[in-house]
Amino acid sequence: MPMSSLPTPTPTGTTLPVPKVSVSVGTNCRTGPGKTYAYIGELKVGETAEVVGKKTSYNYWIIKNPSASGTCWLWGEYAI
């Protein structure tokens, strides 16, 4: 069968849920993965934040900063 006669896939409109994270203990949000980076916010117990990425080798989550615009790094020890 020639390639031009193959059907074109049609998107179904299904959207994936946005990944979120919360914490069991209030956790600092920093400009990078570690205490040496500047504090720029905090994720408090009961709050959730959108996950942008994760650095598993350092156990850090990159999230949308709940305290300001932009993103920040959240230590994953208390992430739930």
PDB file of N, CA, C and O in Angstrom:
ATOM      1  N   MET A   1       0.847  -1.169   0.000  1.00  0.00           N
ATOM      2  CA  MET A   1       0.000   0.000   0.000  1.00  0.00           C
ATOM      3  C   MET A   1       0.894   1.235   0.000  1.00  0.00           C
ATOM      4  O   MET A   1       1.794   1.337   0.834  1.00  0.00           O
ATOM      5  N   PRO A   2       0.670   2.170  -0.910  1.00  0.00           N
ATOM      6  CA  PRO A   2       1.484   3.390  -0.929  1.00  0.00           C
ATOM      7  C   PRO A   2       1.235   4.238   0.318  1.00  0.00           C
ATOM      8  O   PRO A   2       0.135   4.234   0.869  1.00  0.00           O
ATOM      9  N   MET A   3       2.254   4.956   0.751  1.00  0.00           N
ATOM     10  CA  MET A   3       2.145   5.790   1.953  1.00  0.00           C
ATOM     11  C   MET A   3       1.028   6.817   1.848  1.00  0.00           C
ATOM     12  O   MET A   3       0.387   7.122   2.854  1.00  0.00           O
ATOM     13  N   SER A   4       0.779   7.350   0.679  1.00  0.00           N
ATOM     14  CA  SER A   4      -0.222   8.406   0.525  1.00  0.00           C
ATOM     15  C   SER A   4      -1.640   7.910   0.772  1.00  0.00           C
ATOM     16  O   SER A   4      -2.542   8.723   0.972  1.00  0.00           O
ATOM     17  N   SER A   5      -1.858   6.605   0.765  1.00  0.00           N
ATOM     18  CA  SER A   5      -3.214   6.103   0.981  1.00  0.00           C
ATOM     19  C   SER A   5      -3.460   5.666   2.425  1.00  0.00           C
ATOM     20  O   SER A   5      -4.536   5.158   2.739  1.00  0.00           O
ATOM     21  N   LEU A   6      -2.490   5.853   3.292  1.00  0.00           N
ATOM     22  CA  LEU A   6      -2.689   5.534   4.707  1.00  0.00           C
ATOM     23  C   LEU A   6      -3.579   6.593   5.346  1.00  0.00           C
ATOM     24  O   LEU A   6      -3.478   7.773   5.010  1.00  0.00           O
ATOM     25  N   PRO A   7      -4.458   6.177   6.273  1.00  0.00           N
ATOM     26  CA  PRO A   7      -5.322   7.164   6.917  1.00  0.00           C
ATOM     27  C   PRO A   7      -4.522   8.114   7.806  1.00  0.00           C
ATOM     28  O   PRO A   7      -3.507   7.731   8.386  1.00  0.00           O
ATOM     29  N   THR A   8      -4.985   9.335   7.902  1.00  0.00           N
ATOM     30  CA  THR A   8      -4.361  10.334   8.762  1.00  0.00           C
ATOM     31  C   THR A   8      -4.973  10.217  10.155  1.00  0.00           C
ATOM     32  O   THR A   8      -6.196  10.258  10.287  1.00  0.00           O
ATOM     33  N   PRO A   9      -4.141  10.070  11.216  1.00  0.00           N
ATOM     34  CA  PRO A   9      -4.687   9.979  12.574  1.00  0.00           C
ATOM     35  C   PRO A   9      -5.418  11.270  12.952  1.00  0.00           C
ATOM     36  O   PRO A   9      -5.012  12.368  12.571  1.00  0.00           O
ATOM     37  N   THR A  10      -6.475  11.113  13.691  1.00  0.00           N
ATOM     38  CA  THR A  10      -7.248  12.259  14.154  1.00  0.00           C
ATOM     39  C   THR A  10      -7.115  12.355  15.667  1.00  0.00           C
ATOM     40  O   THR A  10      -7.392  11.374  16.358  1.00  0.00           O
ATOM     41  N   PRO A  11      -6.695  13.514  16.216  1.00  0.00           N
ATOM     42  CA  PRO A  11      -6.606  13.663  17.677  1.00  0.00           C
ATOM     43  C   PRO A  11      -7.985  13.476  18.313  1.00  0.00           C
ATOM     44  O   PRO A  11      -9.007  13.873  17.753  1.00  0.00           O
ATOM     45  N   THR A  12      -7.983  12.868  19.481  1.00  0.00           N
ATOM     46  CA  THR A  12      -9.253  12.599  20.161  1.00  0.00           C
ATOM     47  C   THR A  12      -9.667  13.714  21.104  1.00  0.00           C
ATOM     48  O   THR A  12     -10.808  13.732  21.565  1.00  0.00           O
ATOM     49  N   GLY A  13      -8.779  14.636  21.399  1.00  0.00           N
ATOM     50  CA  GLY A  13      -9.126  15.721  22.309  1.00  0.00           C
ATOM     51  C   GLY A  13      -8.916  15.363  23.770  1.00  0.00           C
ATOM     52  O   GLY A  13      -9.246  16.156  24.651  1.00  0.00           O
ATOM     53  N   THR A  14      -8.377  14.195  24.039  1.00  0.00           N
ATOM     54  CA  THR A  14      -8.115  13.791  25.417  1.00  0.00           C
ATOM     55  C   THR A  14      -6.954  14.602  25.972  1.00  0.00           C
ATOM     56  O   THR A  14      -5.900  14.699  25.342  1.00  0.00           O
ATOM     57  N   THR A  15      -7.146  15.177  27.139  1.00  0.00           N
ATOM     58  CA  THR A  15      -6.060  15.911  27.782  1.00  0.00           C
ATOM     59  C   THR A  15      -5.606  15.146  29.012  1.00  0.00           C
ATOM     60  O   THR A  15      -6.413  14.568  29.740  1.00  0.00           O
ATOM     61  N   LEU A  16      -4.324  15.154  29.224  1.00  0.00           N
ATOM     62  CA  LEU A  16      -3.755  14.479  30.384  1.00  0.00           C
ATOM     63  C   LEU A  16      -3.854  15.392  31.601  1.00  0.00           C
ATOM     64  O   LEU A  16      -3.795  16.614  31.462  1.00  0.00           O
ATOM     65  N   PRO A  17      -4.003  14.814  32.790  1.00  0.00           N
ATOM     66  CA  PRO A  17      -4.042  15.652  33.984  1.00  0.00           C
ATOM     67  C   PRO A  17      -2.695  16.323  34.227  1.00  0.00           C
ATOM     68  O   PRO A  17      -1.647  15.757  33.915  1.00  0.00           O
ATOM     69  N   VAL A  18      -2.729  17.516  34.777  1.00  0.00           N
ATOM     70  CA  VAL A  18      -1.508  18.251  35.106  1.00  0.00           C
ATOM     71  C   VAL A  18      -0.936  17.647  36.376  1.00  0.00           C
ATOM     72  O   VAL A  18      -1.642  17.564  37.381  1.00  0.00           O
ATOM     73  N   PRO A  19       0.344  17.217  36.363  1.00  0.00           N
ATOM     74  CA  PRO A  19       0.920  16.642  37.580  1.00  0.00           C
ATOM     75  C   PRO A  19       1.055  17.706  38.672  1.00  0.00           C
ATOM     76  O   PRO A  19       1.472  18.834  38.408  1.00  0.00           O
ATOM     77  N   LYS A  20       0.699  17.333  39.886  1.00  0.00           N
ATOM     78  CA  LYS A  20       0.749  18.241  41.043  1.00  0.00           C
ATOM     79  C   LYS A  20       1.519  17.565  42.171  1.00  0.00           C
ATOM     80  O   LYS A  20       1.617  16.340  42.229  1.00  0.00           O
ATOM     81  N   VAL A  21       2.055  18.376  43.055  1.00  0.00           N
ATOM     82  CA  VAL A  21       2.751  17.866  44.228  1.00  0.00           C
ATOM     83  C   VAL A  21       2.282  18.653  45.441  1.00  0.00           C
ATOM     84  O   VAL A  21       1.953  19.835  45.347  1.00  0.00           O
ATOM     85  N   SER A  22       2.259  17.976  46.578  1.00  0.00           N
ATOM     86  CA  SER A  22       2.023  18.629  47.868  1.00  0.00           C
ATOM     87  C   SER A  22       3.077  18.084  48.826  1.00  0.00           C
ATOM     88  O   SER A  22       3.846  17.193  48.465  1.00  0.00           O
ATOM     89  N   VAL A  23       3.114  18.613  50.032  1.00  0.00           N
ATOM     90  CA  VAL A  23       4.137  18.206  51.001  1.00  0.00           C
ATOM     91  C   VAL A  23       3.517  17.871  52.348  1.00  0.00           C
ATOM     92  O   VAL A  23       2.460  18.393  52.702  1.00  0.00           O
ATOM     93  N   SER A  24       4.179  16.997  53.094  1.00  0.00           N
ATOM     94  CA  SER A  24       3.720  16.638  54.435  1.00  0.00           C
ATOM     95  C   SER A  24       4.276  17.588  55.488  1.00  0.00           C
ATOM     96  O   SER A  24       3.778  17.623  56.613  1.00  0.00           O
ATOM     97  N   VAL A  25       5.303  18.357  55.136  1.00  0.00           N
ATOM     98  CA  VAL A  25       5.926  19.362  55.998  1.00  0.00           C
ATOM     99  C   VAL A  25       6.229  20.572  55.108  1.00  0.00           C
ATOM    100  O   VAL A  25       6.693  20.398  53.981  1.00  0.00           O
ATOM    101  N   GLY A  26       5.978  21.784  55.588  1.00  0.00           N
ATOM    102  CA  GLY A  26       6.316  22.981  54.806  1.00  0.00           C
ATOM    103  C   GLY A  26       7.745  22.896  54.301  1.00  0.00           C
ATOM    104  O   GLY A  26       8.664  22.617  55.072  1.00  0.00           O
ATOM    105  N   THR A  27       7.937  23.136  53.011  1.00  0.00           N
ATOM    106  CA  THR A  27       9.234  22.909  52.378  1.00  0.00           C
ATOM    107  C   THR A  27       9.662  24.121  51.559  1.00  0.00           C
ATOM    108  O   THR A  27       8.878  24.665  50.781  1.00  0.00           O
ATOM    109  N   ASN A  28      10.918  24.538  51.743  1.00  0.00           N
ATOM    110  CA  ASN A  28      11.466  25.685  51.013  1.00  0.00           C
ATOM    111  C   ASN A  28      11.529  25.409  49.516  1.00  0.00           C
ATOM    112  O   ASN A  28      11.681  24.269  49.078  1.00  0.00           O
ATOM    113  N   CYS A  29      11.411  26.465  48.761  1.00  0.00           N
ATOM    114  CA  CYS A  29      11.555  26.440  47.317  1.00  0.00           C
ATOM    115  C   CYS A  29      12.768  27.317  46.989  1.00  0.00           C
ATOM    116  O   CYS A  29      12.854  28.450  47.463  1.00  0.00           O
ATOM    117  N   ARG A  30      13.696  26.808  46.190  1.00  0.00           N
ATOM    118  CA  ARG A  30      14.956  27.504  45.944  1.00  0.00           C
ATOM    119  C   ARG A  30      15.228  27.655  44.448  1.00  0.00           C
ATOM    120  O   ARG A  30      14.530  27.078  43.615  1.00  0.00           O
ATOM    121  N   THR A  31      16.246  28.435  44.129  1.00  0.00           N
ATOM    122  CA  THR A  31      16.601  28.674  42.730  1.00  0.00           C
ATOM    123  C   THR A  31      17.336  27.492  42.104  1.00  0.00           C
ATOM    124  O   THR A  31      17.553  27.474  40.892  1.00  0.00           O
ATOM    125  N   GLY A  32      17.714  26.525  42.897  1.00  0.00           N
ATOM    126  CA  GLY A  32      18.418  25.343  42.403  1.00  0.00           C
ATOM    127  C   GLY A  32      18.314  24.217  43.412  1.00  0.00           C
ATOM    128  O   GLY A  32      17.706  24.385  44.469  1.00  0.00           O
ATOM    129  N   PRO A  33      18.907  23.059  43.095  1.00  0.00           N
ATOM    130  CA  PRO A  33      18.771  21.866  43.938  1.00  0.00           C
ATOM    131  C   PRO A  33      19.749  21.804  45.106  1.00  0.00           C
ATOM    132  O   PRO A  33      20.764  21.111  45.029  1.00  0.00           O
ATOM    133  N   GLY A  34      19.453  22.516  46.176  1.00  0.00           N
ATOM    134  CA  GLY A  34      20.301  22.446  47.363  1.00  0.00           C
ATOM    135  C   GLY A  34      20.191  23.676  48.231  1.00  0.00           C
ATOM    136  O   GLY A  34      19.701  24.718  47.796  1.00  0.00           O
ATOM    137  N   LYS A  35      20.655  23.548  49.472  1.00  0.00           N
ATOM    138  CA  LYS A  35      20.589  24.644  50.443  1.00  0.00           C
ATOM    139  C   LYS A  35      21.474  25.830  50.060  1.00  0.00           C
ATOM    140  O   LYS A  35      21.271  26.936  50.560  1.00  0.00           O
ATOM    141  N   THR A  36      22.436  25.614  49.193  1.00  0.00           N
ATOM    142  CA  THR A  36      23.314  26.717  48.785  1.00  0.00           C
ATOM    143  C   THR A  36      22.626  27.683  47.826  1.00  0.00           C
ATOM    144  O   THR A  36      23.119  28.787  47.596  1.00  0.00           O
ATOM    145  N   TYR A  37      21.496  27.275  47.270  1.00  0.00           N
ATOM    146  CA  TYR A  37      20.748  28.143  46.354  1.00  0.00           C
ATOM    147  C   TYR A  37      19.794  29.041  47.134  1.00  0.00           C
ATOM    148  O   TYR A  37      19.353  28.685  48.226  1.00  0.00           O
ATOM    149  N   ALA A  38      19.483  30.187  46.578  1.00  0.00           N
ATOM    150  CA  ALA A  38      18.653  31.192  47.245  1.00  0.00           C
ATOM    151  C   ALA A  38      17.228  30.692  47.477  1.00  0.00           C
ATOM    152  O   ALA A  38      16.625  30.050  46.618  1.00  0.00           O
ATOM    153  N   TYR A  39      16.712  31.005  48.663  1.00  0.00           N
ATOM    154  CA  TYR A  39      15.313  30.744  49.020  1.00  0.00           C
ATOM    155  C   TYR A  39      14.435  31.734  48.255  1.00  0.00           C
ATOM    156  O   TYR A  39      14.682  32.940  48.294  1.00  0.00           O
ATOM    157  N   ILE A  40      13.410  31.231  47.561  1.00  0.00           N
ATOM    158  CA  ILE A  40      12.515  32.129  46.830  1.00  0.00           C
ATOM    159  C   ILE A  40      11.038  31.828  47.082  1.00  0.00           C
ATOM    160  O   ILE A  40      10.167  32.410  46.434  1.00  0.00           O
ATOM    161  N   GLY A  41      10.757  30.934  48.009  1.00  0.00           N
ATOM    162  CA  GLY A  41       9.360  30.635  48.319  1.00  0.00           C
ATOM    163  C   GLY A  41       9.245  29.396  49.180  1.00  0.00           C
ATOM    164  O   GLY A  41      10.244  28.836  49.633  1.00  0.00           O
ATOM    165  N   GLU A  42       8.004  28.977  49.400  1.00  0.00           N
ATOM    166  CA  GLU A  42       7.736  27.802  50.226  1.00  0.00           C
ATOM    167  C   GLU A  42       6.444  27.155  49.753  1.00  0.00           C
ATOM    168  O   GLU A  42       5.491  27.838  49.378  1.00  0.00           O
ATOM    169  N   LEU A  43       6.427  25.827  49.776  1.00  0.00           N
ATOM    170  CA  LEU A  43       5.190  25.085  49.561  1.00  0.00           C
ATOM    171  C   LEU A  43       4.733  24.644  50.942  1.00  0.00           C
ATOM    172  O   LEU A  43       5.419  23.879  51.620  1.00  0.00           O
ATOM    173  N   LYS A  44       3.567  25.132  51.353  1.00  0.00           N
ATOM    174  CA  LYS A  44       3.046  24.847  52.691  1.00  0.00           C
ATOM    175  C   LYS A  44       2.159  23.610  52.673  1.00  0.00           C
ATOM    176  O   LYS A  44       1.615  23.235  51.634  1.00  0.00           O
ATOM    177  N   VAL A  45       2.021  22.987  53.833  1.00  0.00           N
ATOM    178  CA  VAL A  45       1.115  21.851  53.981  1.00  0.00           C
ATOM    179  C   VAL A  45      -0.289  22.310  53.574  1.00  0.00           C
ATOM    180  O   VAL A  45      -0.741  23.377  53.991  1.00  0.00           O
ATOM    181  N   GLY A  46      -0.962  21.516  52.776  1.00  0.00           N
ATOM    182  CA  GLY A  46      -2.297  21.852  52.299  1.00  0.00           C
ATOM    183  C   GLY A  46      -2.308  22.538  50.945  1.00  0.00           C
ATOM    184  O   GLY A  46      -3.356  22.616  50.305  1.00  0.00           O
ATOM    185  N   GLU A  47      -1.156  23.039  50.493  1.00  0.00           N
ATOM    186  CA  GLU A  47      -1.047  23.651  49.172  1.00  0.00           C
ATOM    187  C   GLU A  47      -0.612  22.587  48.164  1.00  0.00           C
ATOM    188  O   GLU A  47      -0.010  21.577  48.529  1.00  0.00           O
ATOM    189  N   THR A  48      -0.923  22.828  46.908  1.00  0.00           N
ATOM    190  CA  THR A  48      -0.397  21.991  45.832  1.00  0.00           C
ATOM    191  C   THR A  48       0.257  22.913  44.812  1.00  0.00           C
ATOM    192  O   THR A  48      -0.087  24.089  44.702  1.00  0.00           O
ATOM    193  N   ALA A  49       1.201  22.356  44.073  1.00  0.00           N
ATOM    194  CA  ALA A  49       1.887  23.124  43.032  1.00  0.00           C
ATOM    195  C   ALA A  49       2.019  22.247  41.796  1.00  0.00           C
ATOM    196  O   ALA A  49       2.138  21.025  41.890  1.00  0.00           O
ATOM    197  N   GLU A  50       1.994  22.889  40.650  1.00  0.00           N
ATOM    198  CA  GLU A  50       2.147  22.177  39.391  1.00  0.00           C
ATOM    199  C   GLU A  50       3.600  21.750  39.211  1.00  0.00           C
ATOM    200  O   GLU A  50       4.521  22.545  39.394  1.00  0.00           O
ATOM    201  N   VAL A  51       3.789  20.493  38.852  1.00  0.00           N
ATOM    202  CA  VAL A  51       5.129  19.948  38.619  1.00  0.00           C
ATOM    203  C   VAL A  51       5.549  20.252  37.186  1.00  0.00           C
ATOM    204  O   VAL A  51       4.809  19.997  36.236  1.00  0.00           O
ATOM    205  N   VAL A  52       6.752  20.803  37.051  1.00  0.00           N
ATOM    206  CA  VAL A  52       7.313  21.119  35.737  1.00  0.00           C
ATOM    207  C   VAL A  52       8.352  20.065  35.355  1.00  0.00           C
ATOM    208  O   VAL A  52       8.510  19.739  34.178  1.00  0.00           O
ATOM    209  N   GLY A  53       9.061  19.534  36.355  1.00  0.00           N
ATOM    210  CA  GLY A  53      10.089  18.530  36.099  1.00  0.00           C
ATOM    211  C   GLY A  53      10.568  17.915  37.395  1.00  0.00           C
ATOM    212  O   GLY A  53      10.128  18.298  38.479  1.00  0.00           O
ATOM    213  N   LYS A  54      11.476  16.956  37.275  1.00  0.00           N
ATOM    214  CA  LYS A  54      12.012  16.297  38.470  1.00  0.00           C
ATOM    215  C   LYS A  54      13.449  15.894  38.206  1.00  0.00           C
ATOM    216  O   LYS A  54      13.765  15.353  37.146  1.00  0.00           O
ATOM    217  N   LYS A  55      14.315  16.155  39.165  1.00  0.00           N
ATOM    218  CA  LYS A  55      15.725  15.746  39.101  1.00  0.00           C
ATOM    219  C   LYS A  55      15.874  14.596  40.101  1.00  0.00           C
ATOM    220  O   LYS A  55      16.193  14.820  41.269  1.00  0.00           O
ATOM    221  N   THR A  56      15.642  13.374  39.639  1.00  0.00           N
ATOM    222  CA  THR A  56      15.602  12.229  40.542  1.00  0.00           C
ATOM    223  C   THR A  56      16.937  11.946  41.222  1.00  0.00           C
ATOM    224  O   THR A  56      16.954  11.464  42.355  1.00  0.00           O
ATOM    225  N   SER A  57      18.049  12.233  40.560  1.00  0.00           N
ATOM    226  CA  SER A  57      19.354  11.946  41.175  1.00  0.00           C
ATOM    227  C   SER A  57      19.602  12.817  42.411  1.00  0.00           C
ATOM    228  O   SER A  57      20.397  12.446  43.275  1.00  0.00           O
ATOM    229  N   TYR A  58      18.927  13.975  42.503  1.00  0.00           N
ATOM    230  CA  TYR A  58      19.058  14.849  43.668  1.00  0.00           C
ATOM    231  C   TYR A  58      17.812  14.844  44.539  1.00  0.00           C
ATOM    232  O   TYR A  58      17.798  15.487  45.590  1.00  0.00           O
ATOM    233  N   ASN A  59      16.757  14.131  44.127  1.00  0.00           N
ATOM    234  CA  ASN A  59      15.474  14.094  44.822  1.00  0.00           C
ATOM    235  C   ASN A  59      14.862  15.494  44.937  1.00  0.00           C
ATOM    236  O   ASN A  59      14.408  15.904  46.005  1.00  0.00           O
ATOM    237  N   TYR A  60      14.861  16.205  43.828  1.00  0.00           N
ATOM    238  CA  TYR A  60      14.253  17.539  43.772  1.00  0.00           C
ATOM    239  C   TYR A  60      13.186  17.578  42.691  1.00  0.00           C
ATOM    240  O   TYR A  60      13.315  16.949  41.641  1.00  0.00           O
ATOM    241  N   TRP A  61      12.140  18.325  42.969  1.00  0.00           N
ATOM    242  CA  TRP A  61      11.057  18.570  42.020  1.00  0.00           C
ATOM    243  C   TRP A  61      11.178  20.015  41.543  1.00  0.00           C
ATOM    244  O   TRP A  61      11.475  20.904  42.342  1.00  0.00           O
ATOM    245  N   ILE A  62      10.954  20.258  40.270  1.00  0.00           N
ATOM    246  CA  ILE A  62      10.897  21.619  39.740  1.00  0.00           C
ATOM    247  C   ILE A  62       9.414  21.929  39.603  1.00  0.00           C
ATOM    248  O   ILE A  62       8.687  21.244  38.884  1.00  0.00           O
ATOM    249  N   ILE A  63       8.975  22.973  40.303  1.00  0.00           N
ATOM    250  CA  ILE A  63       7.546  23.281  40.357  1.00  0.00           C
ATOM    251  C   ILE A  63       7.295  24.741  39.996  1.00  0.00           C
ATOM    252  O   ILE A  63       8.213  25.561  39.999  1.00  0.00           O
ATOM    253  N   LYS A  64       6.045  25.050  39.685  1.00  0.00           N
ATOM    254  CA  LYS A  64       5.670  26.456  39.553  1.00  0.00           C
ATOM    255  C   LYS A  64       5.673  27.032  40.958  1.00  0.00           C
ATOM    256  O   LYS A  64       5.025  26.497  41.858  1.00  0.00           O
ATOM    257  N   ASN A  65       6.396  28.111  41.143  1.00  0.00           N
ATOM    258  CA  ASN A  65       6.576  28.714  42.464  1.00  0.00           C
ATOM    259  C   ASN A  65       5.225  29.152  43.039  1.00  0.00           C
ATOM    260  O   ASN A  65       4.548  29.991  42.445  1.00  0.00           O
ATOM    261  N   PRO A  66       4.826  28.590  44.191  1.00  0.00           N
ATOM    262  CA  PRO A  66       3.550  28.971  44.794  1.00  0.00           C
ATOM    263  C   PRO A  66       3.581  30.358  45.436  1.00  0.00           C
ATOM    264  O   PRO A  66       2.528  30.922  45.732  1.00  0.00           O
ATOM    265  N   SER A  67       4.777  30.916  45.655  1.00  0.00           N
ATOM    266  CA  SER A  67       4.925  32.205  46.334  1.00  0.00           C
ATOM    267  C   SER A  67       5.179  33.370  45.381  1.00  0.00           C
ATOM    268  O   SER A  67       5.065  34.529  45.779  1.00  0.00           O
ATOM    269  N   ALA A  68       5.522  33.076  44.129  1.00  0.00           N
ATOM    270  CA  ALA A  68       5.880  34.127  43.164  1.00  0.00           C
ATOM    271  C   ALA A  68       5.760  33.551  41.757  1.00  0.00           C
ATOM    272  O   ALA A  68       5.375  32.396  41.581  1.00  0.00           O
ATOM    273  N   SER A  69       6.091  34.359  40.767  1.00  0.00           N
ATOM    274  CA  SER A  69       6.055  33.857  39.395  1.00  0.00           C
ATOM    275  C   SER A  69       7.286  33.008  39.123  1.00  0.00           C
ATOM    276  O   SER A  69       8.265  33.069  39.867  1.00  0.00           O
ATOM    277  N   GLY A  70       7.239  32.225  38.073  1.00  0.00           N
ATOM    278  CA  GLY A  70       8.373  31.402  37.686  1.00  0.00           C
ATOM    279  C   GLY A  70       8.355  30.039  38.335  1.00  0.00           C
ATOM    280  O   GLY A  70       7.331  29.587  38.848  1.00  0.00           O
ATOM    281  N   THR A  71       9.497  29.396  38.303  1.00  0.00           N
ATOM    282  CA  THR A  71       9.624  28.051  38.870  1.00  0.00           C
ATOM    283  C   THR A  71      10.644  28.057  40.004  1.00  0.00           C
ATOM    284  O   THR A  71      11.409  29.006  40.175  1.00  0.00           O
ATOM    285  N   CYS A  72      10.633  26.975  40.770  1.00  0.00           N
ATOM    286  CA  CYS A  72      11.614  26.809  41.838  1.00  0.00           C
ATOM    287  C   CYS A  72      11.841  25.318  42.071  1.00  0.00           C
ATOM    288  O   CYS A  72      11.106  24.475  41.556  1.00  0.00           O
ATOM    289  N   TRP A  73      12.858  25.015  42.844  1.00  0.00           N
ATOM    290  CA  TRP A  73      13.245  23.643  43.148  1.00  0.00           C
ATOM    291  C   TRP A  73      12.781  23.291  44.560  1.00  0.00           C
ATOM    292  O   TRP A  73      13.055  24.015  45.517  1.00  0.00           O
ATOM    293  N   LEU A  74      12.079  22.175  44.671  1.00  0.00           N
ATOM    294  CA  LEU A  74      11.500  21.716  45.929  1.00  0.00           C
ATOM    295  C   LEU A  74      12.143  20.388  46.311  1.00  0.00           C
ATOM    296  O   LEU A  74      12.141  19.446  45.520  1.00  0.00           O
ATOM    297  N   TRP A  75      12.693  20.311  47.520  1.00  0.00           N
ATOM    298  CA  TRP A  75      13.289  19.053  47.991  1.00  0.00           C
ATOM    299  C   TRP A  75      12.189  18.006  48.080  1.00  0.00           C
ATOM    300  O   TRP A  75      11.128  18.278  48.642  1.00  0.00           O
ATOM    301  N   GLY A  76      12.420  16.815  47.536  1.00  0.00           N
ATOM    302  CA  GLY A  76      11.406  15.771  47.460  1.00  0.00           C
ATOM    303  C   GLY A  76      11.215  14.951  48.714  1.00  0.00           C
ATOM    304  O   GLY A  76      10.352  14.073  48.730  1.00  0.00           O
ATOM    305  N   GLU A  77      11.981  15.194  49.773  1.00  0.00           N
ATOM    306  CA  GLU A  77      11.872  14.388  50.994  1.00  0.00           C
ATOM    307  C   GLU A  77      10.453  14.362  51.555  1.00  0.00           C
ATOM    308  O   GLU A  77      10.013  13.328  52.059  1.00  0.00           O
ATOM    309  N   TYR A  78       9.731  15.476  51.478  1.00  0.00           N
ATOM    310  CA  TYR A  78       8.395  15.563  52.057  1.00  0.00           C
ATOM    311  C   TYR A  78       7.299  15.594  51.003  1.00  0.00           C
ATOM    312  O   TYR A  78       6.131  15.811  51.325  1.00  0.00           O
ATOM    313  N   ALA A  79       7.670  15.377  49.745  1.00  0.00           N
ATOM    314  CA  ALA A  79       6.686  15.424  48.654  1.00  0.00           C
ATOM    315  C   ALA A  79       5.728  14.233  48.746  1.00  0.00           C
ATOM    316  O   ALA A  79       6.130  13.097  48.999  1.00  0.00           O
ATOM    317  N   ILE A  80       4.455  14.539  48.530  1.00  0.00           N
ATOM    318  CA  ILE A  80       3.437  13.464  48.500  1.00  0.00           C
ATOM    319  C   ILE A  80       2.520  13.686  47.323  1.00  0.00           C
ATOM    320  O   ILE A  80       1.594  12.904  47.105  1.00  0.00           O
TER     321      ILE A  80
END
